[in-house]
Amino acid sequence: MKDEIKGKIDELKGKMTGDKSEEMKGKAEQEADKLRRNARDIRDDVKDTADDMRDDAEREREAETVREKRSW
């Protein structure tokens, strides 16, 4: 988030001074921050899904073990 704010400041500074490269640098910083946050969100979603799948598999193994013990 701090890079997005820094980028916005650089963009505004570029607009005020008429420096297009500074303005573009600020926009690039903002977009880079958004990409990092999106990648982090995707990584967390994948990790959560993998954890859920692992937990489901563990519960299934436990249920099979209980069924095997009760086969009288």
Backbone hydrogen bonds, N-H to C=O, Kabsch-Sander energy under -0.5 kcal/mol:
donor,donor_aa,acceptor,acceptor_aa,energy
5,I,1,M,-2.0
6,K,2,K,-2.8
7,G,3,D,-2.6
8,K,4,E,-2.2
9,I,5,I,-2.3
10,D,6,K,-2.5
11,E,7,G,-2.7
12,L,8,K,-2.6
13,K,9,I,-2.7
14,G,10,D,-2.4
15,K,11,E,-2.3
16,M,12,L,-2.6
17,T,13,K,-2.2
18,G,14,G,-1.1
19,D,14,G,-1.5
20,K,18,G,-1.0
23,E,19,D,-2.0
24,M,20,K,-2.8
25,K,21,S,-2.3
26,G,22,E,-2.2
27,K,23,E,-2.0
28,A,24,M,-2.6
29,E,25,K,-2.3
30,Q,26,G,-2.0
31,E,27,K,-2.3
32,A,28,A,-2.6
33,D,29,E,-2.0
34,K,30,Q,-2.1
35,L,31,E,-2.5
36,R,32,A,-2.4
37,R,33,D,-2.4
38,N,34,K,-2.5
39,A,35,L,-2.7
40,R,36,R,-2.4
41,D,37,R,-2.3
42,I,38,N,-2.5
43,R,39,A,-2.7
44,D,40,R,-2.4
45,D,41,D,-2.3
46,V,42,I,-2.6
47,K,43,R,-2.4
48,D,44,D,-2.6
49,T,45,D,-2.4
50,A,46,V,-2.6
51,D,47,K,-2.5
52,D,48,D,-2.4
53,M,49,T,-2.5
54,R,50,A,-2.4
55,D,51,D,-2.6
56,D,52,D,-2.5
57,A,53,M,-2.3
58,E,54,R,-2.3
59,R,55,D,-2.4
60,E,56,D,-2.2
61,R,57,A,-2.3
62,E,58,E,-2.3
63,A,59,R,-2.3
64,E,60,E,-2.2
65,T,61,R,-2.1
66,V,62,E,-2.1
67,R,63,A,-2.1
68,E,64,E,-2.3
69,K,65,T,-1.8
70,R,66,V,-1.4
71,S,68,E,-1.0
72,W,70,R,-2.6
